Amino acid sequence: MDILRLIAAILLPPLGVFLQVGLSGQFWLNLVLTLFGYIPGIIHAVWIILKR
């Protein structure tokens, strides 16, 4: 299942975080990071997925 989350995190970072943690603070943080820059959103999403 982590493989699918990582693919989602690369294509659409907030989706990958949502699949991992739901609508928590990490999701909203990732959404803001993705809006400011796509690469920071990807890095944060991959970090969240691999951390848990």
CHARMM-style PDB file with segment names, atoms N, HN, CA, C and O in Angstrom:
ATOM      1  N   MET     1       0.817  -1.197   0.000  1.00  0.00      PROA
ATOM      2  CA  MET     1       0.000   0.000   0.000  1.00  0.00      PROA
ATOM      3  C   MET     1       0.860   1.261   0.000  1.00  0.00      PROA
ATOM      4  O   MET     1       0.448   2.288  -0.540  1.00  0.00      PROA
ATOM      5  N   ASP     2       2.050   1.195   0.599  1.00  0.00      PROA
ATOM      6  HN  ASP     2       2.384   0.361   1.038  1.00  0.00      PROA
ATOM      7  CA  ASP     2       2.928   2.371   0.608  1.00  0.00      PROA
ATOM      8  C   ASP     2       3.359   2.761  -0.797  1.00  0.00      PROA
ATOM      9  O   ASP     2       3.585   3.941  -1.066  1.00  0.00      PROA
ATOM     10  N   ILE     3       3.475   1.799  -1.689  1.00  0.00      PROA
ATOM     11  HN  ILE     3       3.291   0.841  -1.471  1.00  0.00      PROA
ATOM     12  CA  ILE     3       3.863   2.106  -3.069  1.00  0.00      PROA
ATOM     13  C   ILE     3       2.802   2.997  -3.718  1.00  0.00      PROA
ATOM     14  O   ILE     3       3.137   3.968  -4.395  1.00  0.00      PROA
ATOM     15  N   LEU     4       1.527   2.669  -3.513  1.00  0.00      PROA
ATOM     16  HN  LEU     4       1.255   1.880  -2.962  1.00  0.00      PROA
ATOM     17  CA  LEU     4       0.457   3.481  -4.081  1.00  0.00      PROA
ATOM     18  C   LEU     4       0.437   4.873  -3.466  1.00  0.00      PROA
ATOM     19  O   LEU     4       0.182   5.856  -4.161  1.00  0.00      PROA
ATOM     20  N   ARG     5       0.704   4.962  -2.171  1.00  0.00      PROA
ATOM     21  HN  ARG     5       0.911   4.164  -1.606  1.00  0.00      PROA
ATOM     22  CA  ARG     5       0.756   6.276  -1.519  1.00  0.00      PROA
ATOM     23  C   ARG     5       1.921   7.103  -2.043  1.00  0.00      PROA
ATOM     24  O   ARG     5       1.786   8.312  -2.235  1.00  0.00      PROA
ATOM     25  N   LEU     6       3.060   6.465  -2.275  1.00  0.00      PROA
ATOM     26  HN  LEU     6       3.170   5.483  -2.120  1.00  0.00      PROA
ATOM     27  CA  LEU     6       4.214   7.194  -2.809  1.00  0.00      PROA
ATOM     28  C   LEU     6       3.951   7.693  -4.226  1.00  0.00      PROA
ATOM     29  O   LEU     6       4.343   8.806  -4.575  1.00  0.00      PROA
ATOM     30  N   ILE     7       3.297   6.882  -5.036  1.00  0.00      PROA
ATOM     31  HN  ILE     7       2.979   5.978  -4.753  1.00  0.00      PROA
ATOM     32  CA  ILE     7       2.946   7.314  -6.393  1.00  0.00      PROA
ATOM     33  C   ILE     7       1.978   8.490  -6.324  1.00  0.00      PROA
ATOM     34  O   ILE     7       2.126   9.466  -7.059  1.00  0.00      PROA
ATOM     35  N   ALA     8       0.983   8.394  -5.434  1.00  0.00      PROA
ATOM     36  HN  ALA     8       0.863   7.601  -4.837  1.00  0.00      PROA
ATOM     37  CA  ALA     8       0.035   9.502  -5.260  1.00  0.00      PROA
ATOM     38  C   ALA     8       0.753  10.746  -4.755  1.00  0.00      PROA
ATOM     39  O   ALA     8       0.416  11.861  -5.154  1.00  0.00      PROA
ATOM     40  N   ALA     9       1.747  10.564  -3.875  1.00  0.00      PROA
ATOM     41  HN  ALA     9       2.021   9.658  -3.551  1.00  0.00      PROA
ATOM     42  CA  ALA     9       2.494  11.700  -3.327  1.00  0.00      PROA
ATOM     43  C   ALA     9       3.309  12.403  -4.398  1.00  0.00      PROA
ATOM     44  O   ALA     9       3.504  13.616  -4.330  1.00  0.00      PROA
ATOM     45  N   ILE    10       3.778  11.674  -5.365  1.00  0.00      PROA
ATOM     46  HN  ILE    10       3.619  10.688  -5.421  1.00  0.00      PROA
ATOM     47  CA  ILE    10       4.556  12.291  -6.439  1.00  0.00      PROA
ATOM     48  C   ILE    10       3.633  13.004  -7.428  1.00  0.00      PROA
ATOM     49  O   ILE    10       3.953  14.096  -7.897  1.00  0.00      PROA
ATOM     50  N   LEU    11       2.506  12.401  -7.743  1.00  0.00      PROA
ATOM     51  HN  LEU    11       2.246  11.514  -7.362  1.00  0.00      PROA
ATOM     52  CA  LEU    11       1.580  13.017  -8.694  1.00  0.00      PROA
ATOM     53  C   LEU    11       0.788  14.164  -8.076  1.00  0.00      PROA
ATOM     54  O   LEU    11       0.646  15.226  -8.683  1.00  0.00      PROA
ATOM     55  N   LEU    12       0.275  13.948  -6.870  1.00  0.00      PROA
ATOM     56  HN  LEU    12       0.390  13.085  -6.377  1.00  0.00      PROA
ATOM     57  CA  LEU    12      -0.529  14.954  -6.176  1.00  0.00      PROA
ATOM     58  C   LEU    12      -0.243  14.823  -4.683  1.00  0.00      PROA
ATOM     59  O   LEU    12      -0.900  14.044  -3.992  1.00  0.00      PROA
ATOM     60  N   PRO    13       0.730  15.579  -4.183  1.00  0.00      PROA
ATOM     61  CA  PRO    13       1.205  15.405  -2.809  1.00  0.00      PROA
ATOM     62  C   PRO    13       0.124  15.410  -1.719  1.00  0.00      PROA
ATOM     63  O   PRO    13       0.190  14.569  -0.823  1.00  0.00      PROA
ATOM     64  N   PRO    14      -0.864  16.310  -1.747  1.00  0.00      PROA
ATOM     65  CA  PRO    14      -1.862  16.258  -0.675  1.00  0.00      PROA
ATOM     66  C   PRO    14      -2.670  14.957  -0.662  1.00  0.00      PROA
ATOM     67  O   PRO    14      -3.117  14.518   0.398  1.00  0.00      PROA
ATOM     68  N   LEU    15      -2.856  14.348  -1.815  1.00  0.00      PROA
ATOM     69  HN  LEU    15      -2.494  14.705  -2.676  1.00  0.00      PROA
ATOM     70  CA  LEU    15      -3.575  13.079  -1.861  1.00  0.00      PROA
ATOM     71  C   LEU    15      -2.799  11.991  -1.139  1.00  0.00      PROA
ATOM     72  O   LEU    15      -3.389  11.210  -0.392  1.00  0.00      PROA
ATOM     73  N   GLY    16      -1.507  11.923  -1.342  1.00  0.00      PROA
ATOM     74  HN  GLY    16      -1.028  12.557  -1.949  1.00  0.00      PROA
ATOM     75  CA  GLY    16      -0.685  10.934  -0.648  1.00  0.00      PROA
ATOM     76  C   GLY    16      -0.725  11.113   0.856  1.00  0.00      PROA
ATOM     77  O   GLY    16      -0.793  10.132   1.598  1.00  0.00      PROA
ATOM     78  N   VAL    17      -0.684  12.362   1.317  1.00  0.00      PROA
ATOM     79  HN  VAL    17      -0.628  13.159   0.715  1.00  0.00      PROA
ATOM     80  CA  VAL    17      -0.746  12.626   2.755  1.00  0.00      PROA
ATOM     81  C   VAL    17      -2.134  12.304   3.284  1.00  0.00      PROA
ATOM     82  O   VAL    17      -2.264  11.749   4.375  1.00  0.00      PROA
ATOM     83  N   PHE    18      -3.169  12.642   2.530  1.00  0.00      PROA
ATOM     84  HN  PHE    18      -3.063  13.092   1.643  1.00  0.00      PROA
ATOM     85  CA  PHE    18      -4.531  12.335   2.953  1.00  0.00      PROA
ATOM     86  C   PHE    18      -4.737  10.833   3.110  1.00  0.00      PROA
ATOM     87  O   PHE    18      -5.375  10.392   4.066  1.00  0.00      PROA
ATOM     88  N   LEU    19      -4.207  10.051   2.190  1.00  0.00      PROA
ATOM     89  HN  LEU    19      -3.689  10.409   1.413  1.00  0.00      PROA
ATOM     90  CA  LEU    19      -4.338   8.594   2.287  1.00  0.00      PROA
ATOM     91  C   LEU    19      -3.605   8.045   3.508  1.00  0.00      PROA
ATOM     92  O   LEU    19      -3.971   6.991   4.030  1.00  0.00      PROA
ATOM     93  N   GLN    20      -2.590   8.741   3.958  1.00  0.00      PROA
ATOM     94  HN  GLN    20      -2.293   9.597   3.534  1.00  0.00      PROA
ATOM     95  CA  GLN    20      -1.801   8.283   5.110  1.00  0.00      PROA
ATOM     96  C   GLN    20      -2.406   8.736   6.434  1.00  0.00      PROA
ATOM     97  O   GLN    20      -2.547   7.927   7.350  1.00  0.00      PROA
ATOM     98  N   VAL    21      -2.768  10.014   6.554  1.00  0.00      PROA
ATOM     99  HN  VAL    21      -2.653  10.672   5.809  1.00  0.00      PROA
ATOM    100  CA  VAL    21      -3.166  10.557   7.856  1.00  0.00      PROA
ATOM    101  C   VAL    21      -4.586  11.114   7.898  1.00  0.00      PROA
ATOM    102  O   VAL    21      -5.061  11.447   8.983  1.00  0.00      PROA
ATOM    103  N   GLY    22      -5.271  11.228   6.793  1.00  0.00      PROA
ATOM    104  HN  GLY    22      -4.885  10.957   5.911  1.00  0.00      PROA
ATOM    105  CA  GLY    22      -6.610  11.804   6.790  1.00  0.00      PROA
ATOM    106  C   GLY    22      -6.555  13.334   6.815  1.00  0.00      PROA
ATOM    107  O   GLY    22      -5.565  13.940   6.404  1.00  0.00      PROA
ATOM    108  N   LEU    23      -7.628  13.940   7.300  1.00  0.00      PROA
ATOM    109  HN  LEU    23      -8.432  13.448   7.634  1.00  0.00      PROA
ATOM    110  CA  LEU    23      -7.717  15.404   7.327  1.00  0.00      PROA
ATOM    111  C   LEU    23      -7.132  15.959   8.616  1.00  0.00      PROA
ATOM    112  O   LEU    23      -7.835  16.592   9.402  1.00  0.00      PROA
ATOM    113  N   SER    24      -5.873  15.725   8.824  1.00  0.00      PROA
ATOM    114  HN  SER    24      -5.301  15.210   8.185  1.00  0.00      PROA
ATOM    115  CA  SER    24      -5.206  16.228  10.027  1.00  0.00      PROA
ATOM    116  C   SER    24      -4.401  17.472   9.671  1.00  0.00      PROA
ATOM    117  O   SER    24      -4.447  17.960   8.542  1.00  0.00      PROA
ATOM    118  N   GLY    25      -3.676  17.963  10.640  1.00  0.00      PROA
ATOM    119  HN  GLY    25      -3.639  17.566  11.558  1.00  0.00      PROA
ATOM    120  CA  GLY    25      -2.836  19.132  10.416  1.00  0.00      PROA
ATOM    121  C   GLY    25      -1.767  18.901   9.370  1.00  0.00      PROA
ATOM    122  O   GLY    25      -1.404  19.825   8.642  1.00  0.00      PROA
ATOM    123  N   GLN    26      -1.255  17.682   9.284  1.00  0.00      PROA
ATOM    124  HN  GLN    26      -1.550  16.932   9.875  1.00  0.00      PROA
ATOM    125  CA  GLN    26      -0.232  17.363   8.285  1.00  0.00      PROA
ATOM    126  C   GLN    26      -0.774  17.513   6.864  1.00  0.00      PROA
ATOM    127  O   GLN    26      -0.056  17.941   5.961  1.00  0.00      PROA
ATOM    128  N   PHE    27      -2.035  17.162   6.676  1.00  0.00      PROA
ATOM    129  HN  PHE    27      -2.618  16.814   7.410  1.00  0.00      PROA
ATOM    130  CA  PHE    27      -2.647  17.327   5.355  1.00  0.00      PROA
ATOM    131  C   PHE    27      -2.699  18.797   4.961  1.00  0.00      PROA
ATOM    132  O   PHE    27      -2.335  19.159   3.843  1.00  0.00      PROA
ATOM    133  N   TRP    28      -3.157  19.647   5.888  1.00  0.00      PROA
ATOM    134  HN  TRP    28      -3.453  19.353   6.797  1.00  0.00      PROA
ATOM    135  CA  TRP    28      -3.286  21.065   5.594  1.00  0.00      PROA
ATOM    136  C   TRP    28      -1.921  21.714   5.377  1.00  0.00      PROA
ATOM    137  O   TRP    28      -1.770  22.584   4.519  1.00  0.00      PROA
ATOM    138  N   LEU    29      -0.930  21.287   6.157  1.00  0.00      PROA
ATOM    139  HN  LEU    29      -1.052  20.581   6.853  1.00  0.00      PROA
ATOM    140  CA  LEU    29       0.423  21.793   5.960  1.00  0.00      PROA
ATOM    141  C   LEU    29       0.933  21.421   4.578  1.00  0.00      PROA
ATOM    142  O   LEU    29       1.552  22.239   3.897  1.00  0.00      PROA
ATOM    143  N   ASN    30       0.673  20.187   4.166  1.00  0.00      PROA
ATOM    144  HN  ASN    30       0.170  19.523   4.720  1.00  0.00      PROA
ATOM    145  CA  ASN    30       1.120  19.744   2.853  1.00  0.00      PROA
ATOM    146  C   ASN    30       0.399  20.500   1.745  1.00  0.00      PROA
ATOM    147  O   ASN    30       1.000  20.815   0.718  1.00  0.00      PROA
ATOM    148  N   LEU    31      -0.861  20.790   1.940  1.00  0.00      PROA
ATOM    149  HN  LEU    31      -1.349  20.534   2.774  1.00  0.00      PROA
ATOM    150  CA  LEU    31      -1.607  21.551   0.946  1.00  0.00      PROA
ATOM    151  C   LEU    31      -1.001  22.943   0.766  1.00  0.00      PROA
ATOM    152  O   LEU    31      -0.854  23.415  -0.361  1.00  0.00      PROA
ATOM    153  N   VAL    32      -0.651  23.594   1.865  1.00  0.00      PROA
ATOM    154  HN  VAL    32      -0.771  23.210   2.781  1.00  0.00      PROA
ATOM    155  CA  VAL    32      -0.026  24.923   1.789  1.00  0.00      PROA
ATOM    156  C   VAL    32       1.345  24.827   1.130  1.00  0.00      PROA
ATOM    157  O   VAL    32       1.686  25.652   0.282  1.00  0.00      PROA
ATOM    158  N   LEU    33       2.134  23.822   1.515  1.00  0.00      PROA
ATOM    159  HN  LEU    33       1.857  23.152   2.204  1.00  0.00      PROA
ATOM    160  CA  LEU    33       3.453  23.658   0.892  1.00  0.00      PROA
ATOM    161  C   LEU    33       3.334  23.413  -0.609  1.00  0.00      PROA
ATOM    162  O   LEU    33       4.138  23.926  -1.388  1.00  0.00      PROA
ATOM    163  N   THR    34       2.345  22.639  -1.016  1.00  0.00      PROA
ATOM    164  HN  THR    34       1.692  22.222  -0.383  1.00  0.00      PROA
ATOM    165  CA  THR    34       2.158  22.358  -2.436  1.00  0.00      PROA
ATOM    166  C   THR    34       1.723  23.612  -3.182  1.00  0.00      PROA
ATOM    167  O   THR    34       2.125  23.825  -4.326  1.00  0.00      PROA
ATOM    168  N   LEU    35       0.912  24.438  -2.547  1.00  0.00      PROA
ATOM    169  HN  LEU    35       0.586  24.266  -1.618  1.00  0.00      PROA
ATOM    170  CA  LEU    35       0.496  25.679  -3.200  1.00  0.00      PROA
ATOM    171  C   LEU    35       1.660  26.644  -3.370  1.00  0.00      PROA
ATOM    172  O   LEU    35       1.720  27.377  -4.357  1.00  0.00      PROA
ATOM    173  N   PHE    36       2.584  26.650  -2.414  1.00  0.00      PROA
ATOM    174  HN  PHE    36       2.535  26.055  -1.612  1.00  0.00      PROA
ATOM    175  CA  PHE    36       3.751  27.530  -2.514  1.00  0.00      PROA
ATOM    176  C   PHE    36       4.811  26.981  -3.455  1.00  0.00      PROA
ATOM    177  O   PHE    36       5.590  27.740  -4.030  1.00  0.00      PROA
ATOM    178  N   GLY    37       4.842  25.690  -3.609  1.00  0.00      PROA
ATOM    179  HN  GLY    37       4.209  25.072  -3.141  1.00  0.00      PROA
ATOM    180  CA  GLY    37       5.822  25.075  -4.495  1.00  0.00      PROA
ATOM    181  C   GLY    37       5.600  23.582  -4.556  1.00  0.00      PROA
ATOM    182  O   GLY    37       5.430  22.933  -3.524  1.00  0.00      PROA
ATOM    183  N   TYR    38       5.600  23.041  -5.732  1.00  0.00      PROA
ATOM    184  HN  TYR    38       5.738  23.568  -6.571  1.00  0.00      PROA
ATOM    185  CA  TYR    38       5.295  21.626  -5.920  1.00  0.00      PROA
ATOM    186  C   TYR    38       6.344  20.727  -5.254  1.00  0.00      PROA
ATOM    187  O   TYR    38       5.987  19.723  -4.639  1.00  0.00      PROA
ATOM    188  N   ILE    39       7.608  21.068  -5.366  1.00  0.00      PROA
ATOM    189  HN  ILE    39       7.898  21.884  -5.866  1.00  0.00      PROA
ATOM    190  CA  ILE    39       8.693  20.245  -4.815  1.00  0.00      PROA
ATOM    191  C   ILE    39       8.634  20.165  -3.287  1.00  0.00      PROA
ATOM    192  O   ILE    39       8.778  19.067  -2.750  1.00  0.00      PROA
ATOM    193  N   PRO    40       8.429  21.269  -2.557  1.00  0.00      PROA
ATOM    194  CA  PRO    40       8.307  21.132  -1.098  1.00  0.00      PROA
ATOM    195  C   PRO    40       7.130  20.247  -0.687  1.00  0.00      PROA
ATOM    196  O   PRO    40       7.212  19.529   0.310  1.00  0.00      PROA
ATOM    197  N   GLY    41       6.048  20.295  -1.443  1.00  0.00      PROA
ATOM    198  HN  GLY    41       5.981  20.878  -2.253  1.00  0.00      PROA
ATOM    199  CA  GLY    41       4.903  19.428  -1.165  1.00  0.00      PROA
ATOM    200  C   GLY    41       5.246  17.963  -1.348  1.00  0.00      PROA
ATOM    201  O   GLY    41       4.828  17.122  -0.553  1.00  0.00      PROA
ATOM    202  N   ILE    42       6.001  17.651  -2.387  1.00  0.00      PROA
ATOM    203  HN  ILE    42       6.340  18.335  -3.033  1.00  0.00      PROA
ATOM    204  CA  ILE    42       6.408  16.265  -2.631  1.00  0.00      PROA
ATOM    205  C   ILE    42       7.340  15.789  -1.520  1.00  0.00      PROA
ATOM    206  O   ILE    42       7.176  14.683  -1.004  1.00  0.00      PROA
ATOM    207  N   ILE    43       8.303  16.606  -1.157  1.00  0.00      PROA
ATOM    208  HN  ILE    43       8.436  17.504  -1.576  1.00  0.00      PROA
ATOM    209  CA  ILE    43       9.255  16.216  -0.107  1.00  0.00      PROA
ATOM    210  C   ILE    43       8.521  15.960   1.201  1.00  0.00      PROA
ATOM    211  O   ILE    43       8.789  14.964   1.873  1.00  0.00      PROA
ATOM    212  N   HSD    44       7.611  16.833   1.567  1.00  0.00      PROA
ATOM    213  HN  HSD    44       7.393  17.642   1.021  1.00  0.00      PROA
ATOM    214  CA  HSD    44       6.855  16.656   2.807  1.00  0.00      PROA
ATOM    215  C   HSD    44       5.985  15.404   2.744  1.00  0.00      PROA
ATOM    216  O   HSD    44       5.918  14.652   3.716  1.00  0.00      PROA
ATOM    217  N   ALA    45       5.323  15.172   1.620  1.00  0.00      PROA
ATOM    218  HN  ALA    45       5.378  15.783   0.830  1.00  0.00      PROA
ATOM    219  CA  ALA    45       4.452  14.009   1.483  1.00  0.00      PROA
ATOM    220  C   ALA    45       5.244  12.707   1.593  1.00  0.00      PROA
ATOM    221  O   ALA    45       4.823  11.783   2.289  1.00  0.00      PROA
ATOM    222  N   VAL    46       6.370  12.631   0.919  1.00  0.00      PROA
ATOM    223  HN  VAL    46       6.711  13.382   0.353  1.00  0.00      PROA
ATOM    224  CA  VAL    46       7.196  11.417   0.982  1.00  0.00      PROA
ATOM    225  C   VAL    46       7.714  11.218   2.403  1.00  0.00      PROA
ATOM    226  O   VAL    46       7.768  10.090   2.891  1.00  0.00      PROA
ATOM    227  N   TRP    47       8.089  12.292   3.059  1.00  0.00      PROA
ATOM    228  HN  TRP    47       8.045  13.209   2.662  1.00  0.00      PROA
ATOM    229  CA  TRP    47       8.572  12.200   4.442  1.00  0.00      PROA
ATOM    230  C   TRP    47       7.470  11.666   5.372  1.00  0.00      PROA
ATOM    231  O   TRP    47       7.732  10.806   6.212  1.00  0.00      PROA
ATOM    232  N   ILE    48       6.257  12.170   5.223  1.00  0.00      PROA
ATOM    233  HN  ILE    48       6.044  12.869   4.541  1.00  0.00      PROA
ATOM    234  CA  ILE    48       5.136  11.712   6.049  1.00  0.00      PROA
ATOM    235  C   ILE    48       4.855  10.236   5.805  1.00  0.00      PROA
ATOM    236  O   ILE    48       4.641   9.482   6.753  1.00  0.00      PROA
ATOM    237  N   ILE    49       4.852   9.822   4.558  1.00  0.00      PROA
ATOM    238  HN  ILE    49       5.025  10.435   3.787  1.00  0.00      PROA
ATOM    239  CA  ILE    49       4.539   8.426   4.220  1.00  0.00      PROA
ATOM    240  C   ILE    49       5.622   7.488   4.736  1.00  0.00      PROA
ATOM    241  O   ILE    49       5.310   6.427   5.278  1.00  0.00      PROA
ATOM    242  N   LEU    50       6.883   7.859   4.576  1.00  0.00      PROA
ATOM    243  HN  LEU    50       7.136   8.720   4.136  1.00  0.00      PROA
ATOM    244  CA  LEU    50       7.959   6.976   5.003  1.00  0.00      PROA
ATOM    245  C   LEU    50       8.142   6.982   6.521  1.00  0.00      PROA
ATOM    246  O   LEU    50       8.653   6.015   7.086  1.00  0.00      PROA
ATOM    247  N   LYS    51       7.725   8.067   7.186  1.00  0.00      PROA
ATOM    248  HN  LYS    51       7.310   8.852   6.727  1.00  0.00      PROA
ATOM    249  CA  LYS    51       7.863   8.168   8.637  1.00  0.00      PROA
ATOM    250  C   LYS    51       6.907   7.229   9.354  1.00  0.00      PROA
ATOM    251  O   LYS    51       7.251   6.697  10.409  1.00  0.00      PROA
ATOM    252  N   ARG    52       5.744   7.017   8.821  1.00  0.00      PROA
ATOM    253  HN  ARG    52       5.465   7.450   7.963  1.00  0.00      PROA
ATOM    254  CA  ARG    52       4.725   6.204   9.505  1.00  0.00      PROA
ATOM    255  C   ARG    52       4.728   4.784   9.044  1.00  0.00      PROA
ATOM    256  OT1 ARG    52       3.930   3.978   9.524  1.00  0.00      PROA
TER     257      ARG     52
END
